[in-house]
Amino acid sequence: MAWAPERLPDPAPANRQPARVRSRLPRVRDGLAEYAAASPLQVLRWLESSRHGLTEDEAQARLIQFGDNAIAPGRAPTWSAGIGTAASSPFVLVLGVLALVSAVTGELDGAAVITTMALVSCLLRIRQEYRSDLAAQALRAVLASTATVRRRAADGRPGVARELPVDQLVPGDIVHLLPGDVVPADLRLLRSDQLAVNQAVITGESLPAAKRGSSVVADDSYQVDEGGTLFDSPVLCFMGTNVQSGSGTAVVVATGASAYLGSTHQEAPARAAETSFDRGARGVSWLLVWFMLVCVPIVLAVNAAIRGQPLEAFLFAIAVAVGLTPEMLPVVVTTALARGARVLAGQAAIVKRLPAIHNLGAMDVLCTDKTGTLTQDQVSVACTVDPLGRDDPDVLHWSCVNSYWSAEVAGQAITEVLDQVLLSHAADLGVTAYDADVLVGVVPFDVSRRRATVLIRRPGSLTAQTLITKGAAEEVLGCCTQIRVDGVAVPLGAPERARLLARSEEYARDGVRLLAVASATRQSWPGSCGPAVETDLTLLGFVGFRDPPRSSARAALAGLTGLGIAVKVVTGDHPLAAARICRDIGIAAGQPVTGQEIDRLDDAALGALARSTTIFARVDPAQKARIVRALRADGATVGFLGDGLNDTAALREADVGISVDGAVPAAMKCADVILLRKDLTTLHQAVIQGRRTFGNIVKYLKITVSANVGNALSMLVASAVLPFLPMLPVQVLVQNLCFDLCQLSLAFDTVDEPSLRGPRTFDRRDLTRFVVCFGPINMLADLVTFVILWRLIGHHDSLAGRAVFRSGWLAENLLTQAAAVHLLRSRSLPSPGRLAARPVLLATLALALAGLCLPFSPFASLLGLSALPAAYFLPLTAVLVGYCVATVAAKSGYLARSARWL
């Protein structure tokens, strides 16, 4: 019979079937919680399955209904679609229109140059289209290819377990798990044997989680504790996690996009989120468009009215539009970003997407995981104390005896990490003599007992045997009747037991995982060595483990704070443990916010809370992404540092996703920047380089736009009073290209130290203020030059006179622009100790020589230029000196009103 979920029997007590196939992550989480809370028998009834599984016909019907058990690949972006999206930028549209008009009017050289600039800009943006597709491919790469599945025969007889492709799994299938298996779907355990699952791909925690399924399927259920997460459930296993040890049998409850891992991808946006770079570049582009929309129609109307020659007026309007456009902006941006990427590669940071360098510099909030970033991701022994909390080396000895002999039992993945750390710590202290003892028996660690016991005979003893138990504090205390204090055993009463449990909880909240150690003496235990021996024990003390903070974390965080970046810790760990680590490394922890609290908030409330919160604890992948979205919606430029599969959604949502070498492939493919060292010090250097790179981009933008606007204004005035066009379109284009090629050298320039102290991004208002301040100075220099040239040439109507006029203005333009680079590139004035970098010095020298030599070169006639008379150079020098004096004065006034320079 095909599975018809609408006709399934409802569960008690509310007689409502839990939703199983969902497309939204919160619903998936709620459905899985219902499966955990119900008994396995009830879950099997809901799924219309049995412990022998489904028949092939039932499985095929469900496969048709619910689809393959695979994460949707999504539609790979095409080049045509990418170019279409990139071409929608207003800056690219303006360049395209100018190229078309230039081609129609016969300016083919200009059209070719402008078209090249537009294509470069498009190619710079196409990389955005591949982000989500790469993430989906990486998610699919972590999944298993086959699974061991039991399906029953058509006549109802039990079938045999066999290997099936994972994509053929459906809800209701019975799956067998063995060490090394990748969990193929979201599963509800039916029974297990010492099962331990590594959930690091989802939770980021390196220690395996104990999982259990009862042998009595009707009685086993689990409710998520208050403050816990779904991943704490011992009866649920999640797609993409790994079986570390033990075995288990489980029923499939969710597949494909309905599984937890799949739903995190389903919730991700179809294309990458718009970053700070994208928003800033779009804003600047529209500002340039507005300049054109204001200036070009005025120029066209004035010239058409005065001269009555619409075609000539149209050509001159095109010249103004070309003059206003920084044609080389995409190339300058690419050059600066590429150089920044090369520098970062030498500092152990690989930049996958060039705009990420800007976003690093603009970042004012960094969200980071705790484990492995702020901490060493390497558990160490924090303490060995007696029941009163005093250091006691004897506790270390007996705990190592337990670990040494427990290691004889293979497959104890849950405890072997801690046992190895303990034995290594003891070896460093010279505590190594265990093999003189004789092993009598071992009661291995069990996920239900949560303790391990060894029974040994000490050297020289014939009958007396020593029992040592180590495990979870509450479990070991439950077996104790005495505690040892100063070598004397005293009775363990209820008040003292409560105090010890409270102390254990305090350690746990402080980030220390505490294990209790107890012992007893037995006289030739008569029966087999089993859990029955764990009675009437004497508590010796506790051994604590902690993932200590990185030694470099405090200094690195202080450096990031000094750069104006607020650091927020986003972790799946206990909130008090996260707070302790933050205090240890100098972060003001404040009041942690948990994942459960986040779920109760709408987006607006979360955005307000996120700004003032430092620690987000017990959060799942969807909540991480939601935190990043809330911060960005509140106006922050957010970086996210993560290395797990649980971080991929947040990495895609951030302005700049940062991962580390050795992270899971999905995280590395979603990231924009990969740190070759898992160290915030590397990130600190990357941020500084990002701001240095952006500072040089802004130098180009401000200096170029202010000069171009000044030139456009002077052309507008000149067109109203001169009987000819002050400059031809091709001359304007050549002038702009010479200036822009010179400014490519700014990518190699130094940047003022104050410009590195705060987040940097494109600011239209700041650009407008700069242009309004310095653009008129360029205009004034041009107008003075017009008067000089008008008086100098004498024969204004001749072609030769017009060529001299245009040559003189071209020379003045290029010389003043060369001077502007040095006067405006820094807060300080040029001096022997504060000169520009050598590439800038050489490029501006070449620009000045071009201004002086082009009128005398073989290309002069092609460009409509003519040799300049010697009498022109003295007044030209006076104009240049006046321009420099006026620029310095305006600069002093600008700095007095504004703390920011470039």
FENZI-V550098 format. One line per field, one symbol per residue. phi: phi as a letter, one per 30 degrees, with the letter a starting at -180 (. if undefined). A space follows every 10 residues. Layout:
phi=???
//
This chain:
phi=.ddcddcddd ddcdhbdddc cbcceededd ddddddddde dddddedhbb dcjcdddddd dddddciddb dedicddcdd dddddddddd dddddddddd dddddjdddd dddddddddd ddddcdeedc dddddddddd ddddcbbdbc bddddjdecc dbdbeddcdb ejdccccbej dcddadbcdc aabhdbbdce dcciddddcd bbbddcddcd bacddeidbd ddddccbcej dcddaibabb cdcabhddde dddddddddd bdddcedddd dddddddddd eddddddddd ddddddcibe dddddddddd ddddddedee dddddddddd ddddddcibc cdbeeddddd dddcbccbdd dicdcdhbdb dcabbdecic ebdddddddd edddddddcd idddcddddd ddddddddci cbdcdddcdc abcdebdddh abbbbbcdei ccbdbccbcb leedddddcc cbbcbhicdb dccddddddd dddddddddc icdcccbbba cbchedcddb edddbhdcdd lbbcbbcddd dddddddddd dddicdcbcb bddddddddd ddddcjcddi cdcceddddd cddddddddd dcccccchcc eddedddddd ddddjdcccb cabcddcddd dddddbdbbb djddeddddd dcbcddbdad dddedddddd ddddedddee dddddddddd dddddddddd cddbddaded ddddeddedd dddedddcdd beeedcdbeb adbddddded dddceddddd dddddedddd dddicddddd ddddedddde ddeddddddd eddcdbddde aecbdddeed dddddddddd ddcedcddde ddcicbdddd dddddddddd dddddddddd ddddddcbdc cc
//
